[in-house]
Every structure is written in C-alpha cells, then in structure tokens.
Amino acid sequence: MFTNTKTSDVNADATFLGWQKKYDEDIFPLFNITLENHPLYQSTVSEATLRRLHLRVPRIPSPYPGGSEAPWHQAGFELNHPKTAAQALQIAGLDYTVVTKPLDVNPGLKQNAYAATVRTDTGEILGFVREGYEPVQNIDAFAFFDTLVAEDEATYETAGILGNGQCVWVLAKLPGFMKIRGNDIVNKYLLLTNSHDGDTQVRARVTPIRVVCNNTLTAALQGAGDISIQHTPGTVRYHDQGFTILGMSNVLNVQLEMTFNRMAAQKITEEELRTYVQALVPDHEEEPNAERAEKMRVSVLDLHDAGRGADLARGTVWGAFNSVAEYTDHMMAGDDSSARLNAIWFGRGEQLKSKAFSLACRLMKN
C-alpha cells in the first residue's frame, strides 16, 4: 500500500484504504466495508467487489502527491452520492426555471429569433430561439440517467453552470478506470449538459480524465462520444437512452484505453516532439502573433519535460499529447472559471486537443 489518504465520504458504504502496488508497478485501490449489518463488514475488497455487492463507493483520492486542482472544481459544486439528478441540481442550487418570452421585431436580434430564453429567478436572458422552442428544465434534463445511478453504473460527482446559466452540467463518474502502462490512471466520466442558448439542449459526452494532472481528454474522441438526448419524458425509449449511452461509452472507453496504451508504448525523439509541437501551433494558424505562438510552443515542450505526470510518460507520444492537454486545461484560458471551463470542454482548448490527438495518431503510424 503506497498511499493512505482517507476520504470523508459519509454516504459511502466503505472507506478508501489506499492504492496497492503490484510487483510489475500496476496499481489498484482497496476499500474496507463499513456497513455494520453487512455480512462482509470490515472486509478489505476491490472497487469491483463493492459494485457487485451494490455498495456505494467512496471518492478515490489520486495516487499521485501534489496533483493539481481540477478546472471544474472552481466552477462546480461537489456532490455526495445524490440518488437522482434532480436531487443533485437542487443541492447545488441549479434547479432554476427557464421560460421563453416573445420578442418585439428588432433587426439587431439574432436572425430567425422568435423568443428569448430567460431565467425566472434572475431575469437574465440566456439565448434567442425560434418559434416552437420548448426549454428542457434542469430539474428534468438528466432523469434518463437516474436508472444507471440507481443500479450503481454511475455516480453524480460534480455539478455547475457555464456563463449565467446558459448551460448546466453534471459530471457522472463511471465504474473503474483505464490504466496506461499499469500505473497511469485515467478515470471514466460522462459529461451531461443541458443548454438554454437555443443551439443545443440535452447532451452526454464521454469524458476521460487523467488523474495525475486532472486533464480532460474529451476531444480525443473527435465527436464520436458526443450524444444528443431525445427528451421525451415518460416513455420507455427515453429511459432506455441511459443504457444505450452507457453501452456506447463502454465501447469507446475500451478503444481509447487501447489507443492511449499504444501512445504510451510509442517512443518519440526530441526532434519528433519539436516537429509535433510546431505542426500543432504554426506561426500562421493558432496565433497570428509569432511571439505568442512561440511562447505557447515553449510552454508545451516544458510541460512534456517537467509537467504534472511527466515522469509517467516523458519521451512518448502519450507524453506529448498530455503536455498539450495540460496546457489547454491549466495554462491557456483566463481567470474566469466558467469561461475557462467552457473553452476546455467546448471551445478553443477542445479544438487544440483534437488537433493534438490527430497529430499523435499520425506519429503512431510512422
């Protein structure tokens, strides 16, 4: 056992004991069952055993000391095993109601706009929509996912909003994790979002997160893990969507784990690394200012050598890709936590990671 960080997860049925290391450096977490009336009370078990017994799993601390805070922690509310998404949003204070209000004719408004979406608690306008648009209320948006939580296939972990409430989001953790070369842990998440801007509504996105540096790797899927939800409450098809999404995400996570391990096994020379970063940020594309582009390239190269988790992946394609992910998630965006998170998940940061992933895959084909 090489860590012994305790959690204060009072609603869990077990306590985290630590990460166990095998002789081959492969690591895994262990737990102690604390449910007094359970036949295995005080037994030491794995996460898989807890889930098989339908026991609530506590939060698992990072096995890496000195890890960075996740970008979403600054913009979100940490949850403690809520049973439903509605309960999670109520706890986080995100159960505000959105209505549409007709607009007067105004040439300056968004083309084809018929009404505005408005928060009833603050009166803020969240977006402009076409005729017939019906907002999906936050309290109802993720009910399709509650069955998975009830059956211990996922846990609602963090919730928050982007902007003034244009988008509400919930991070749901899936069981288990990817292991890259045995000791580089990537957690499996689904990012659930409900938007009121008139462009999108309820979506689910497969979101791997590398634990050592809390880098989000959403763009690695290049859109394959981004799923729209047909919101028709009360129908069997609607509730079946949760299991459909879970099945798709499980397949995608398996594929990603194989790809990430291939990246970690592929060595990269100093010259190849510099060529990779130059292709990622050419002077004429990402930054019109050549000085800023060079500063960006230097930052990515520095992170490859000395960033969080660099010792686990230095000199590999996996290390090169993660240096870009760390830059976008922890260095590129500004101080506003909501705008920063929006860029990481949906904006410029995501686009840069997507390009970095494509370039990394080309390196593996050489």
C-alpha positions in Angstrom: 0.0 0.0 0.0 1.7 3.2 -1.0 -0.9 5.9 -0.2 -3.3 6.0 2.8 -5.3 9.1 2.1 -8.7 8.9 3.8 -11.9 10.3 2.4 -14.8 12.0 4.3 -17.5 10.4 2.0 -20.1 10.0 4.7 -22.7 8.5 2.4 -20.5 5.7 1.1 -20.6 2.1 2.4 -16.9 1.7 2.6 -13.7 3.7 3.3 -10.8 4.1 1.0 -7.7 2.3 2.4 -5.0 3.1 -0.2 -3.6 2.2 -3.6 -2.0 -1.2 -3.8 1.1 -1.7 -6.0 1.9 -5.0 -7.6 5.5 -6.1 -8.4 5.0 -5.0 -12.0 4.1 -1.4 -10.8 0.4 -2.0 -11.7 -1.7 -0.2 -9.1 -5.3 -0.6 -7.9 -7.4 0.9 -5.0 -8.6 -1.1 -1.9 -11.5 -0.4 0.4 -12.9 -1.5 3.8 -16.6 -2.2 4.1 -18.1 0.0 6.9 -21.8 -1.1 6.6 -22.2 -2.7 10.1 -25.1 -5.0 9.2 -23.4 -6.3 6.1 -22.0 -9.9 6.1 -18.6 -8.6 4.9 -18.4 -5.8 7.4 -14.8 -4.7 7.8 -13.6 -6.8 4.9 -11.0 -5.5 2.5 -12.3 -5.5 -1.0 -11.8 -4.0 -4.5 -14.0 -1.5 -6.3 -15.4 -4.2 -8.5 -16.5 -6.2 -5.4 -18.2 -3.1 -3.9 -20.1 -2.5 -7.1 -21.0 -6.2 -7.4 -22.4 -6.0 -3.9 -24.3 -2.8 -4.8 -22.4 -0.8 -2.1 -21.7 2.9 -2.5 -18.1 3.5 -3.4 -16.3 6.4 -1.7 -14.3 9.0 -3.6 -10.9 7.6 -4.6 -8.1 10.1 -4.0 -5.3 10.5 -6.5 -2.4 8.1 -6.1 -0.1 10.9 -7.1 1.0 13.5 -4.5 0.8 17.2 -5.3 -1.8 16.9 -8.0 -3.4 20.0 -9.5 -6.9 21.1 -8.8 -9.4 20.1 -11.5 -10.6 23.1 -13.5 -14.3 22.1 -12.9 -13.9 22.3 -9.1 -13.6 26.1 -9.3 -16.8 26.3 -11.3 -18.8 23.4 -9.8 -20.4 22.1 -6.7 -19.1 18.8 -5.2 -21.9 16.3 -4.7 -22.1 13.5 -2.2 -23.9 10.5 -3.7 -27.3 12.1 -4.7 -29.7 9.4 -5.8 -31.1 11.4 -8.7 -30.0 14.2 -11.0 -32.9 16.4 -9.8 -31.6 16.0 -6.2 -28.1 16.8 -7.3 -29.2 20.0 -9.0 -31.4 21.0 -6.0 -28.4 20.5 -3.7 -26.2 22.6 -6.0 -28.8 25.3 -6.3 -29.1 24.8 -10.1 -32.8 23.9 -10.2 -33.7 27.3 -11.7 -36.6 27.5 -14.1 -36.3 28.8 -17.7 -39.1 30.2 -19.8 -39.4 31.7 -23.3 -40.6 35.3 -23.8 -41.7 36.6 -27.2 -39.5 39.3 -28.8 -40.5 42.5 -30.4 -39.3 42.8 -34.0 -35.8 44.1 -33.9 -33.4 44.0 -36.9 -30.4 43.8 -34.5 -31.5 40.5 -32.9 -30.3 37.0 -34.0 -31.7 36.1 -37.4 -34.8 33.9 -37.1 -35.1 34.6 -33.4 -38.7 34.4 -32.2 -38.3 34.4 -28.4 -35.7 34.7 -25.6 -34.9 32.1 -23.0 -35.0 33.7 -19.6 -34.1 32.6 -16.1 -37.1 33.3 -13.9 -35.0 33.7 -10.7 -32.7 36.3 -12.0 -34.4 37.6 -15.1 -31.3 37.1 -17.2 -31.6 36.3 -20.9 -29.8 33.1 -21.7 -30.3 32.9 -25.5 -32.6 33.5 -28.5 -34.7 30.7 -30.0 -37.0 30.0 -32.9 -40.8 29.6 -32.7 -41.9 26.4 -31.1 -38.8 26.0 -28.9 -39.6 24.5 -25.5 -36.9 24.6 -22.8 -36.0 21.5 -21.0 -35.9 22.3 -17.3 -32.7 21.5 -15.5 -34.6 19.5 -12.9 -35.9 17.2 -15.6 -33.0 17.2 -18.1 -31.0 14.2 -16.8 -33.7 11.9 -15.4 -32.9 9.4 -18.2 -29.6 8.8 -16.3 -31.1 8.1 -12.9 -31.6 4.4 -13.5 -27.9 4.0 -14.1 -27.1 5.7 -10.8 -29.7 3.5 -9.0 -28.0 0.4 -10.4 -24.5 1.5 -9.4 -23.4 2.0 -13.0 -22.5 5.7 -12.3 -22.3 8.3 -9.6 -23.2 12.0 -9.9 -20.0 13.7 -8.7 -19.9 17.4 -9.6 -22.4 19.9 -11.0 -22.2 23.5 -12.2 -23.2 26.1 -14.8 -21.4 27.9 -17.6 -21.9 31.6 -18.0 -25.0 33.0 -16.3 -26.8 29.6 -16.6 -26.8 29.2 -20.4 -25.6 25.6 -19.7 -26.0 23.4 -16.7 -23.6 20.5 -16.4 -23.2 17.3 -14.3 -20.1 15.1 -14.3 -21.0 11.5 -13.7 -18.3 9.1 -12.9 -18.4 5.6 -14.4 -17.0 2.5 -12.6 -13.4 1.5 -12.9 -10.7 3.3 -14.8 -8.2 3.0 -17.7 -4.7 2.0 -16.8 -2.0 3.3 -19.1 1.1 1.2 -18.8 -0.2 -0.1 -15.5 0.2 2.9 -13.2 -1.0 6.0 -15.2 -4.7 6.2 -14.2 -7.4 7.7 -16.4 -10.9 7.9 -14.9 -14.0 7.4 -17.0 -16.7 10.1 -16.9 -19.8 11.2 -18.8 -20.4 15.0 -19.0 -24.1 15.7 -19.1 -25.2 19.1 -20.3 -28.5 21.0 -20.7 -28.3 24.2 -22.7 -30.7 27.2 -22.9 -29.0 29.1 -25.7 -31.2 27.9 -28.5 -28.4 25.9 -30.2 -28.3 22.6 -28.2 -30.3 21.1 -25.4 -29.5 17.8 -23.6 -26.3 16.0 -24.5 -23.9 13.4 -23.0 -20.2 13.4 -23.7 -17.7 10.7 -22.9 -15.0 12.4 -20.9 -11.8 10.6 -19.9 -9.8 12.5 -17.2 -6.2 11.7 -16.5 -5.8 11.6 -12.7 -2.2 12.7 -12.2 -2.9 16.2 -13.7 -6.7 16.4 -14.0 -6.5 16.8 -17.8 -9.8 16.3 -19.7 -9.3 14.3 -22.8 -12.8 14.8 -24.4 -11.5 15.9 -27.7 -9.6 12.6 -28.1 -12.9 11.1 -29.4 -13.3 13.7 -32.1 -17.0 13.9 -31.7 -17.6 10.1 -31.5 -18.5 10.4 -27.8 -20.9 13.3 -28.1 -24.5 12.1 -27.9 -27.8 14.1 -28.2 -30.7 13.1 -25.9 -34.2 12.9 -27.3 -36.1 14.4 -24.4 -39.5 12.7 -24.3 -40.1 12.1 -20.5 -42.4 9.2 -19.5 -41.6 6.9 -22.4 -39.7 3.6 -22.2 -37.4 4.8 -25.1 -36.4 7.9 -23.1 -35.3 5.9 -20.1 -33.6 3.3 -22.3 -31.3 6.1 -23.6 -29.2 5.9 -20.4 -28.3 2.3 -21.0 -27.7 3.0 -24.7 -25.3 5.8 -23.8 -23.6 3.6 -21.2 -23.1 0.8 -23.8 -21.6 3.3 -26.3 -19.3 4.9 -23.7 -18.0 1.5 -22.6 -17.1 0.6 -26.2 -15.4 4.0 -26.7 -13.5 3.7 -23.4 -12.1 0.3 -24.4 -11.0 1.7 -27.7 -9.5 4.8 -26.0 -7.6 2.7 -23.5 -6.0 0.7 -26.3 -5.1 3.9 -28.2 -3.7 5.6 -25.1 -1.6 2.5 -24.3 -0.3 2.5 -27.9 0.7 6.1 -27.5 2.5 5.3 -24.2 4.4 2.5 -25.9 5.5 4.7 -28.9 8.8 6.5 -28.2 9.3 10.0 -29.5 12.6 11.7 -30.2 13.4 15.3 -29.3 13.2 16.2 -33.0 9.9 14.5 -33.5 8.5 16.2 -30.4 9.5 19.6 -31.7 8.1 18.9 -35.1 4.8 17.7 -33.4 4.5 21.0 -31.4 5.4 23.1 -34.5 2.7 21.4 -36.5 0.3 21.9 -33.6 1.0 25.6 -33.3 2.3 27.0 -36.6 3.1 30.7 -36.7 0.3 31.5 -39.2 -2.6 29.5 -37.7 -3.3 29.2 -34.0 -1.7 32.6 -33.1 -1.4 35.5 -35.6 1.3 36.9 -33.2 4.5 34.9 -33.8 5.9 35.7 -30.4 2.8 34.4 -28.7 2.9 31.2 -30.8 6.5 30.6 -29.9 5.7 31.1 -26.2 2.9 28.6 -26.5 5.2 26.0 -28.1 7.8 26.5 -25.4 5.2 26.0 -22.7 4.0 22.7 -24.2 7.6 21.5 -24.5 8.3 22.5 -20.9 5.3 20.5 -19.8 6.4 17.5 -21.6 9.7 17.5 -19.7 8.5 18.7 -16.3 4.7 19.0 -16.2 2.5 17.0 -13.7 2.8 13.3 -14.6 5.7 13.9 -17.0 7.7 11.2 -15.3 5.0 8.7 -16.2 5.0 9.5 -19.9 8.1 11.5 -20.9 9.6 10.6 -24.2 6.4 9.0 -25.6 3.6 10.1 -27.9 1.3 9.8 -24.8 3.5 12.3 -23.0 3.4 14.7 -26.0 -0.4 14.6 -26.2 -0.8 15.1 -22.5 1.5 18.1 -22.5 -1.0 19.8 -24.8 -3.9 18.7 -22.7 -2.3 20.1 -19.6 -1.5 23.4 -21.3 -5.1 23.8 -22.5 -6.7 22.9 -19.2 -4.3 24.7 -16.8 -2.5 27.4 -18.6 -4.2 28.6 -21.7 -7.5 30.1 -20.5 -8.1 33.2 -18.3 -9.1 33.7 -14.7 -12.8 33.4 -15.2 -13.5 29.8 -14.1 -16.7 29.4 -16.1 -15.2 30.8 -19.4 -12.2 28.7 -18.8 -14.2 25.5 -18.4 -16.3 26.4 -21.5 -13.1 26.7 -23.5 -11.7 23.4 -22.2 -14.9 21.4 -22.9 -16.4 23.1 -26.0 -14.1 25.9 -27.3 -10.5 26.7 -28.2 -9.0 24.3 -25.8 -11.0 21.4 -27.1 -10.1 22.2 -30.7 -6.4 22.3 -29.8 -6.6 18.9 -28.1 -8.5 17.4 -31.0 -5.7 18.6 -33.3 -3.1 17.2 -30.9 -4.8 13.9 -30.8 -4.9 13.6 -34.6 -1.2 14.5 -34.9 -0.4 12.0 -32.2 -2.2 9.2 -34.1 -0.2 10.1 -37.2 3.0 9.7 -35.3 2.0 6.2 -34.3 1.5 5.3 -38.0 5.1 6.2 -38.9 
